[in-house]
C-alpha cells in the first residue's frame, strides 16, 4: 500500500527552481525544488523513497510558510 504525503513549505519566500517533474522517482533526501528567502536558497527534499505525484506551485511563484507545494507518494 502506498501513502501520499503533502509537502509544505517551511518558509515564506519564492520558488527559485523546480528540479523534478511530476512523476519523477526519487530517493529519500533528493531535492524536489529550491526556495529562496532573503537571498538564502533552501532545498525542499523528498521525505522518503517514492515519486512526485503533483507539483502545486510554479517557478518564480511566491510561497507562504505552511503552504502546500507538492504531493508525494511514498514507495
CORQUI-V764979 format. One record per residue. N is the residue number from 0. RES is the residue in one letter. PSI is psi in radians with two decimals (* if undefined). Layout:
n: [N/N]
res: [RES/RES]
psi: [PSI/PSI]
This chain:
n: [0/1/2/3/4/5/6/7/8/9/10/11/12/13/14/15/16/17/18/19/20/21/22/23/24/25/26/27/28/29/30/31/32/33/34/35/36/37/38/39/40/41/42/43/44/45/46/47/48/49/50/51/52/53/54/55/56/57/58/59/60/61/62/63/64/65/66/67/68/69/70/71/72/73/74]
res: [X/X/X/X/X/X/X/X/X/X/X/X/X/X/X/X/X/X/X/X/X/X/X/X/X/X/X/X/X/X/X/X/X/X/X/X/X/X/X/X/X/X/X/X/X/X/X/X/X/X/X/X/X/X/X/X/X/X/X/X/X/X/X/X/X/X/X/X/X/X/X/X/X/X/X]
psi: [2.37/2.66/2.29/2.42/2.37/2.17/2.29/2.66/2.40/-0.16/2.92/2.26/-2.43/2.55/1.89/-0.80/2.35/2.17/-0.50/2.96/2.82/2.38/-0.16/2.39/2.31/2.75/2.78/2.38/0.11/2.60/2.28/-0.84/2.95/2.23/2.66/2.32/2.19/0.77/0.23/2.44/2.18/2.01/2.54/2.11/2.65/2.28/-0.47/3.07/2.43/-2.65/2.71/2.08/-0.83/2.36/2.24/0.11/2.72/2.80/2.43/-0.17/2.55/2.64/2.49/2.65/2.26/-0.12/2.44/2.25/-0.33/2.73/2.25/2.42/2.10/2.51/*]
